[in-house]
Amino acid sequence: MSIPAVEDSWGRIDAWLLRHAPVSHALLRPPAAPSDIRAAERALGVRFHSDLVASLSCHDGVELQPGAPVLTHYGPLSCVADIVKSTSFLRGIGADVPDGEALDEDGEEGEEGEDELATYWHHDWLLVTLGIGWQSSDGLFLSCHPGRNWGRLGRYFDEDTPSFTGWASLRHALADLADALERGRPFDGRIPLAYEGALLWEAETTAVPDPVSPLALAAESAEPEPEPPAPSEPLVPVGRSSGAYLALVRHRIPSPPPPNQPDVVFAEHLTPAELLRRLGAIPDTVRPRTRARARKAADSTWAAYRPMVRAGSVGGWAYATQEGGAAQFARPEVLRRVSAGTRAVALTRRGPEVQVTVAEDGLPGPEDVRHVLSPREGGGDLWPGSTAAYARFLAGLEEEFGITYRPDDDTDAELTSALLLPVLEDVDRAAGQYVGTVRDFDLAALIERTPPARLRTAMAAQLGRLAAETRFDVYDEVSDALARTSFGETVDLSPDSLLDLRIRTLTAEAWAARQRVSGQRAWRDDNDPVTQSDFSAWALRVDAARALREFVHAGAPAAAATILSRRMSAHWRAELAADLEG
């Protein structure tokens, strides 16, 4: 199929912009003067490719103002002056970066132009667009180097390896742009839209309808049982020798074990069972475990990366130690639940930091956080200062609260333990008021001019659309909550309600999927059924859940930013306009 000439494609682009996006069309600059193009060639010592000359002869780039037409995330087309400025700038930086491999004298490169790409910035490249920030740090470059890549378009992003695009020339790219505008089809993965007279680009995304569940996979496996002690080997007598002999024995001094300093939280007047409940213990996983068994279980596929804790009691305090999974006891939402109607004290350690946090009846105490940092030093203990602080804080707990706890005392004890379904993070009730713009949409102006009741109705409709796109609405408790929001009714999102448990489970699914695809564990392999697409699908549902929680706890204005930023349809603006009218 023949590719239209640059001038023909620009004619089609001009016509579409003039009809659908006149604001953007008005920001196209007039044609560049031939003398300016020749002067730029002399200044750079490069002969411009004919496609670039033809494009500049139609429009000398764009005016860099809001609404200017852009090539998706590659930014606006540069004018002649910006091509010279950007190319000279990148040459200057590239002069200090050694090339990977020099070009041959005759301009012959390796397969797919690998030799030409083995450089930070090639002398014969021209940056012909300004990227996302309308700066010279990224964009599209056009190769004017004689050879097989003459006129080819490539991607350049700051601090990244340059690469060639699928467009064989600027002529191909402009033809694709014209087709995308006229037919509303994707251009470089994004769909063109006209909104309030300007050209916009939106990504049309979809989610895996039925992602693989890491928690279901975990349920198919069994918790690892403790290994029986190895049988002792009988002593084998050594035969006597008639003469003297010298026996050489190699003795390796073992490295000292790391100090046993678990994160631990104490709650006054609670039973270990009640403390586990407040922490979010999963009932089916509750059983006695030693520390070694708990840690082995936490590191297995059965745990699915959920936190593991053991609970006991000292004096009038229940306590829980964390034996695996993401840290929990320093989280304010966890301490609030644990300290409801009582007092709670948490002692946590992360590398060089040791921290004691005190909370009473859900609120921090007068000296709620005390922490120390220690520098790394030589010797067996990487953080001697924080090790000393941990011991000092333990002594302080005994003196101030009457808590006598020694981590080594319960190592072999079979304490009641469980995996946790972590409690949800607090909703920031003020977060939404600081978001003025979402996806080039003036959200602040919308909130200011829209009556509260109408805004709430429209955002409830948008929330329902988001839930359908992400498949968050497939759960009965979620669909019921969405129906209630649409009618302005109260939604039960109290701790441990059905909806709260559902959202916490989805959060655990997303966390486990993320860990599996990142390959952090030894049992991760290339045949793992959980893929990046599965993780993305769970993460999208968690985002929709966060939007619902913001809507319920903080109101429509606060939730609007999350809802609109997560919409997956490219046509969400038109749908929002209809929702506001309806």
C-alpha positions in Angstrom: 0.0 0.0 0.0 1.4 3.4 -0.9 1.9 5.9 1.8 0.4 9.4 1.2 2.8 12.3 0.8 3.5 14.5 3.8 1.6 17.3 2.3 -1.5 15.1 1.8 -1.5 13.9 5.4 -1.1 17.4 6.7 -4.1 18.4 4.6 -6.2 15.7 6.3 -4.9 16.6 9.8 -5.6 20.3 9.2 -9.2 19.5 8.1 -10.0 17.3 11.1 -8.5 19.8 13.6 -10.3 22.7 12.0 -13.6 20.9 12.3 -13.3 19.1 15.6 -10.5 20.9 17.5 -10.2 24.5 16.4 -8.3 25.5 19.5 -5.5 23.1 18.6 -5.6 24.0 15.0 -5.1 27.7 15.8 -1.9 26.8 17.6 -0.3 25.3 14.5 2.5 27.6 13.3 2.6 28.8 9.7 5.1 27.2 7.2 8.8 27.6 7.9 10.7 29.8 5.4 13.0 27.8 3.1 15.9 30.1 4.2 15.3 29.2 7.8 15.5 25.5 7.0 18.7 25.9 5.0 20.2 28.0 7.9 19.3 25.2 10.3 21.0 22.6 8.1 24.2 24.7 8.0 24.1 25.3 11.7 23.9 21.6 12.5 26.0 20.4 9.6 23.2 17.9 8.7 21.1 17.6 5.5 17.5 17.4 6.6 15.5 14.5 5.3 12.9 15.4 2.7 10.0 14.3 4.9 11.1 16.8 7.6 11.5 19.6 5.0 8.0 18.8 3.7 6.5 18.8 7.2 8.2 22.1 8.2 7.0 23.6 4.9 3.4 22.8 6.0 3.7 23.9 9.7 6.8 25.1 11.5 5.8 23.2 14.6 3.3 24.5 17.1 2.8 27.3 19.5 3.7 25.9 23.0 0.5 26.8 24.7 -2.3 24.8 26.4 -4.3 23.0 23.8 -1.4 22.6 21.3 -1.7 19.5 19.2 0.7 16.8 20.3 1.8 13.3 19.1 0.5 11.5 22.3 3.3 11.2 24.9 5.9 12.2 22.3 4.8 15.8 22.7 4.4 18.6 20.1 6.3 18.8 16.8 9.2 21.2 17.1 9.7 24.3 15.0 13.0 24.8 13.2 14.5 26.9 16.0 13.7 24.2 18.6 15.1 21.5 16.4 18.4 23.4 16.3 18.3 24.2 20.0 17.4 20.7 21.2 19.8 18.9 18.9 22.7 21.2 19.9 21.8 20.6 23.6 21.8 16.8 23.3 25.0 16.8 21.2 26.7 18.7 24.0 25.6 16.1 26.6 26.4 13.2 24.3 29.9 14.6 23.8 30.7 13.6 27.4 29.2 10.1 27.1 31.3 7.4 25.4 29.7 5.7 22.4 29.1 2.0 22.6 30.5 1.3 19.1 31.6 3.7 16.3 30.0 3.6 12.9 31.9 2.3 9.9 33.2 4.8 7.4 30.7 3.7 4.7 27.8 4.0 7.1 27.0 0.3 7.2 25.4 -0.6 10.6 24.6 -3.9 12.2 21.2 -5.6 12.2 18.3 -3.3 12.7 20.7 -0.3 13.1 22.2 -1.6 16.4 25.4 0.3 15.7 23.7 3.6 15.2 21.8 3.1 18.5 25.1 2.3 20.4 25.5 6.0 21.5 23.9 8.5 23.8 23.1 10.9 21.0 24.2 10.4 17.4 25.5 13.5 15.5 23.1 13.0 12.6 19.9 12.7 14.8 17.5 15.6 15.0 15.0 15.9 17.9 11.8 16.7 16.0 9.3 16.7 18.9 9.4 17.9 22.5 8.3 15.2 24.9 5.9 15.1 27.8 7.3 18.1 29.6 7.8 20.0 26.3 11.5 19.9 27.0 14.6 18.5 25.1 14.9 15.6 27.6 12.7 13.3 25.5 10.8 13.0 22.3 11.1 11.6 18.8 14.3 11.8 16.8 14.7 11.6 13.1 17.9 9.9 11.7 19.6 11.9 8.9 22.5 9.6 8.8 23.1 8.2 5.3 22.4 4.5 5.2 19.6 2.1 5.9 18.1 4.3 8.7 18.0 7.5 6.6 14.7 9.2 7.6 13.7 6.7 10.3 12.0 7.8 13.5 13.3 6.8 16.9 12.4 7.3 20.5 14.7 9.2 22.9 14.1 9.4 26.6 16.5 10.9 29.0 18.7 8.4 30.8 17.3 5.6 28.7 18.6 3.7 25.7 17.3 5.1 22.4 15.4 2.9 20.1 13.7 3.0 16.7 9.9 3.1 16.4 7.8 1.1 14.1 7.5 4.0 11.7 9.9 3.8 8.8 9.7 7.6 8.3 8.0 10.8 9.3 5.7 10.3 6.3 4.5 7.0 7.8 3.9 8.6 11.2 1.9 11.5 9.8 -0.2 9.2 7.7 -1.0 7.1 10.8 -1.9 10.3 12.6 -4.3 11.4 9.9 -6.0 7.9 9.9 -6.3 7.9 13.7 -8.0 11.3 13.7 -10.4 10.5 10.9 -11.3 7.0 12.1 -11.0 7.5 15.8 -8.6 4.6 16.1 -5.5 4.3 18.3 -2.3 6.1 17.4 0.7 4.7 19.3 -1.7 3.1 21.8 -3.9 6.1 22.4 -7.3 7.3 21.0 -7.7 10.9 19.8 -10.5 12.9 21.2 -11.8 16.4 20.8 -12.8 18.1 24.0 -13.7 21.8 24.3 -12.1 22.5 21.0 -8.7 20.8 21.8 -7.1 17.6 20.7 -6.7 15.1 23.6 -5.3 11.6 23.8 -6.7 8.9 26.0 -5.7 5.3 26.6 -8.5 2.7 26.1 -7.7 -0.1 28.6 -9.3 -3.3 29.7 -8.9 -5.6 32.6 -8.6 -9.4 32.8 -12.2 -10.4 33.6 -11.2 -13.4 35.8 -7.7 -12.9 37.1 -5.9 -15.8 38.7 -6.3 -15.7 42.4 -3.1 -16.1 44.5 -5.2 -16.7 47.6 -7.1 -19.6 45.8 -3.7 -21.0 44.7 -2.6 -20.8 48.3 -5.7 -22.6 49.5 -4.8 -25.5 47.3 -1.4 -25.9 49.1 -0.8 -27.1 52.6 1.0 -25.3 55.4 4.4 -26.9 55.8 4.7 -29.2 58.7 7.7 -29.0 61.1 10.5 -31.3 60.1 11.2 -34.1 62.5 14.5 -33.9 64.3 17.3 -35.7 62.4 18.3 -39.0 64.0 21.6 -38.9 65.8 24.4 -40.8 64.1 26.1 -43.5 66.1 29.7 -42.9 67.0 32.1 -45.0 64.9 35.2 -46.1 66.9 38.5 -45.3 65.3 41.0 -48.1 65.1 44.2 -47.7 67.2 47.5 -47.1 65.5 50.7 -48.6 66.5 52.5 -45.3 66.1 51.9 -41.6 66.6 50.0 -39.6 64.0 49.0 -36.0 63.5 45.3 -35.3 62.8 44.4 -32.0 61.1 40.9 -30.7 61.9 39.6 -27.7 60.0 37.3 -25.7 62.2 35.1 -22.9 60.8 33.9 -20.3 63.3 30.2 -19.8 62.5 28.9 -16.3 62.0 26.9 -15.0 64.9 23.1 -15.3 64.4 21.2 -12.1 63.9 19.7 -10.8 67.2 16.2 -12.0 67.9 14.3 -8.7 67.8 10.8 -9.1 66.4 8.3 -6.4 66.0 5.9 -6.7 69.0 2.7 -5.0 70.1 1.3 -5.1 73.6 -2.4 -4.4 74.6 -3.5 -4.0 78.2 -6.3 -6.2 79.6 -6.8 -8.0 76.3 -6.6 -11.8 75.7 -4.3 -13.1 73.0 -7.4 -14.3 71.1 -8.9 -10.8 71.1 -5.6 -9.2 70.1 -5.4 -11.6 67.2 -8.9 -10.7 66.2 -8.2 -6.9 66.2 -5.1 -7.5 64.1 -7.2 -9.2 61.5 -6.5 -12.9 62.1 -7.9 -15.2 59.5 -9.9 -17.8 61.5 -9.0 -20.8 59.4 -5.3 -20.2 60.0 -5.4 -19.9 63.8 -3.3 -22.6 65.5 -0.4 -23.0 68.0 3.0 -22.5 66.4 6.6 -22.1 67.5 8.6 -19.2 66.2 10.4 -21.4 63.7 7.2 -23.0 62.5 5.5 -19.7 62.1 8.4 -18.2 60.1 8.6 -21.3 57.9 4.8 -21.1 57.2 5.0 -17.3 56.5 7.7 -18.0 53.8 5.6 -20.7 52.0 3.2 -20.6 49.1 0.4 -21.4 51.7 0.8 -17.9 53.3 0.5 -16.0 50.0 2.6 -13.2 51.5 0.1 -12.4 54.2 1.5 -11.3 57.6 2.0 -14.0 60.2 1.8 -13.2 64.0 2.0 -15.2 67.2 0.2 -14.0 70.4 0.8 -14.6 74.1 0.5 -12.8 77.4 2.8 -11.2 80.0 1.3 -9.9 83.2 -1.8 -8.0 82.4 -0.9 -7.5 78.7 -1.5 -9.5 75.6 1.2 -9.3 73.0 1.8 -10.3 69.4 5.0 -10.7 67.5 5.3 -10.5 63.8 7.0 -13.5 62.2 6.6 -12.8 58.5 5.0 -10.6 55.9 4.7 -6.8 55.5 5.2 -4.9 58.8 1.9 -4.1 60.6 2.5 -2.8 64.1 3.7 0.7 63.3 0.6 1.4 61.1 -1.7 4.0 62.7 -4.9 2.2 61.6 -3.6 -1.0 63.3 -2.7 0.7 66.5 -6.1 2.4 66.6 -7.9 -0.9 66.4 -5.6 -2.6 68.9 -5.9 0.3 71.5 -9.6 0.8 71.3 -10.8 0.9 74.9 -7.4 0.2 76.3 -3.7 1.0 75.9 -1.3 -0.3 73.3 2.5 -0.1 73.0 4.4 -1.2 69.8 8.1 -1.8 69.6 9.3 -2.1 66.0 12.6 -2.2 64.2 13.5 -1.5 60.6 17.2 -1.6 59.9 18.9 1.2 61.8 15.7 2.5 63.4 14.0 1.3 66.5 10.7 2.9 67.5 8.3 2.7 70.4 4.8 3.9 69.7 2.1 4.4 72.5 -1.6 4.7 71.8 -4.6 4.9 74.1 -8.2 4.3 73.2 -7.5 4.7 69.5 -5.4 7.9 69.9 -1.6 8.5 70.2 -0.4 9.1 73.7 1.3 12.4 74.8 4.7 11.0 73.8 3.4 8.7 71.1 6.6 8.0 69.2 10.1 7.5 70.4 12.7 6.3 68.0 16.5 6.2 67.5 18.7 5.7 64.5 22.1 4.0 64.6 24.8 4.2 61.9 26.2 1.1 60.4 29.4 -0.1 62.1 31.8 -3.0 61.7 31.6 -6.3 63.5 28.9 -9.0 63.6 26.1 -6.6 64.4 25.3 -4.4 61.5 23.4 -1.9 63.6 24.9 -2.0 67.1 23.3 1.3 68.1 19.8 0.1 67.3 20.4 -3.2 68.9 21.3 -1.4 72.1 18.2 0.8 71.7 16.0 -2.3 71.3 17.2 -3.7 74.7 16.9 -0.2 76.3 13.4 0.2 75.1 12.5 -3.3 76.5 13.8 -2.2 79.8 11.9 1.0 79.6 8.6 -0.9 78.9 9.2 -2.9 82.1 9.8 0.3 84.1 7.0 2.4 82.6 4.3 -0.2 81.9 5.2 -3.2 83.9 5.7 -5.2 80.7 8.4 -7.9 81.2 9.1 -9.4 77.8 12.2 -11.2 76.5 12.1 -12.3 72.9 14.0 -15.5 73.4 11.7 -16.7 76.1 8.9 -17.7 73.7 11.0 -19.0 70.8 10.1 -22.7 71.3 6.7 -22.1 72.9 3.6 -23.0 70.8 1.7 -19.8 70.9 -1.6 -19.2 69.3 -0.8 -17.7 65.8 -2.5 -16.8 62.6 -2.1 -15.2 59.2 -3.6 -11.7 59.0 -6.0 -10.1 56.6 -4.5 -6.6 57.1 -6.7 -3.7 58.0 -7.2 -1.0 55.4 -5.3 2.2 55.3 -7.1 5.3 56.6 -9.0 7.4 54.0 -7.4 10.8 53.6 -10.5 13.0 53.9 -8.7 16.1 52.7 -6.8 14.6 49.7 -9.3 15.4 47.1 -9.4 19.1 47.8 -5.7 19.5 46.7 -6.3 17.9 43.2 -7.1 20.7 40.8 -6.5 18.9 37.5 -7.1 15.3 36.5 -6.0 14.1 33.0 -6.0 17.6 31.6 -9.5 18.1 33.1 -10.2 21.1 35.4 -11.7 19.2 38.3 -11.5 22.1 40.7 -13.6 24.2 38.4 -16.2 21.4 38.1 -16.5 21.0 41.8 -16.8 24.8 42.3 -19.6 25.3 39.8 -21.6 22.1 40.4 -24.3 22.0 43.1 -23.3 19.3 45.7 -26.3 17.1 45.1 -25.7 17.0 41.4 -22.0 16.4 41.8 -22.7 13.5 44.2 -25.2 11.9 41.7 -22.7 12.3 38.8 -19.8 10.9 40.8 -21.9 8.0 42.0 -22.6 7.2 38.3 -18.9 7.5 37.5 -18.1 5.2 40.4 -20.5 2.6 39.0 -18.9 2.8 35.6 -15.4 2.4 37.1 -16.6 -0.6 39.1 -18.0 -2.2 35.9 -14.8 -1.5 34.0 -12.6 -3.0 36.7 -15.0 -5.9 37.5 -15.1 -4.6 41.0 -18.9 -4.9 40.9 -19.0 -8.7 40.5 -19.2 -9.2 44.3 -22.7 -9.0 45.9 -21.6 -6.8 48.8 -20.0 -4.4 46.3 -23.0 -4.2 43.9 -25.3 -3.6 46.9 -23.0 -0.7 48.1 -23.0 0.8 44.6 -26.8 0.6 44.4 -27.0 2.4 47.8 -24.6 5.2 46.6 -26.7 5.8 43.5 -29.8 6.3 45.7 -27.9 8.4 48.4 -28.3 5.7 51.0 -25.9 4.7 53.8 -23.2 2.2 53.0 -21.9 -0.1 55.8 -18.1 0.1 55.6 -17.5 -0.5 59.3 -14.5 -2.6 60.3 -15.1 -6.3 59.7 -18.3 -5.7 57.8 -18.8 -7.8 54.7 -17.8 -5.0 52.4 -14.7 -4.2 54.5 -13.6 -7.9 54.5 -14.1 -8.0 50.7 -11.9 -5.0 50.1 -9.3 -6.3 52.5 -9.3 -9.6 50.6 -8.9 -7.9 47.3 -6.0 -5.9 48.7 -4.4 -9.1 49.8 -4.9 -10.6 46.3 -3.2 -7.6 44.7 -0.3 -7.7 47.2 0.3 -11.4 46.7 0.1 -11.1 42.9 2.6 -8.3 42.9 5.0 -10.3 45.0 4.6 -13.3 42.7 5.2 -11.5 39.5 8.2 -9.7 40.9 9.9 -13.0 41.5 11.2 -12.2 45.0 10.8 -15.7 46.4 12.8 -18.8 45.7 9.7 -20.8 44.7 8.9 -18.3 42.0 9.4 -19.8 38.5 8.6 -19.0 34.9 5.6 -21.3 34.9 3.8 -19.4 37.7 0.2 -19.1 36.6 0.0 -15.6 38.1 1.0 -13.0 35.4 1.5 -9.3 35.2 -2.0 -9.0 33.7 -3.5 -10.8 36.7 -1.7 -8.4 39.0 -2.9 -5.4 37.0 -6.5 -6.6 37.2 -6.4 -7.0 41.0 -4.7 -3.6 41.3 -7.5 -2.0 39.3 -10.1 -3.5 41.6 -8.2 -2.2 44.6 -8.2 1.3 43.0 -11.9 1.1 42.5 -12.3 0.0 46.1 -10.3 3.0 47.3 -12.6 5.2 45.2 -15.7 3.7 46.9 -14.2 4.1 50.4 -13.3 7.8 49.6 -16.8 8.3 48.4 -18.4 6.8 51.5 -16.0 8.3 54.1 -15.0 11.6 52.6 -17.7 12.5 50.0 -18.0 13.0 46.3 -15.5 16.0 46.0 -12.8 14.0 47.7 -13.4 10.9 45.7 -13.7 12.6 42.4 -10.0 12.7 41.6 -9.5 9.0 42.2 -12.7 8.0 40.3 -11.8 10.1 37.2 -8.1 9.3 37.2 -8.9 5.5 37.2 -11.6 5.5 34.6 -10.7 3.1 31.8 -12.9 4.2 29.0 -11.4 6.9 26.7 -14.8 8.5 26.5 -15.2 9.2 30.2 -15.5 13.0 29.6 -18.6 12.6 27.4 -20.1 10.2 29.9 -19.4 12.6 32.8 -21.1 15.4 30.9 -24.1 13.2 30.4 -24.1 12.2 34.1 -24.0 15.8 35.2 -27.0 16.6 33.0 -28.9 13.5 34.0 
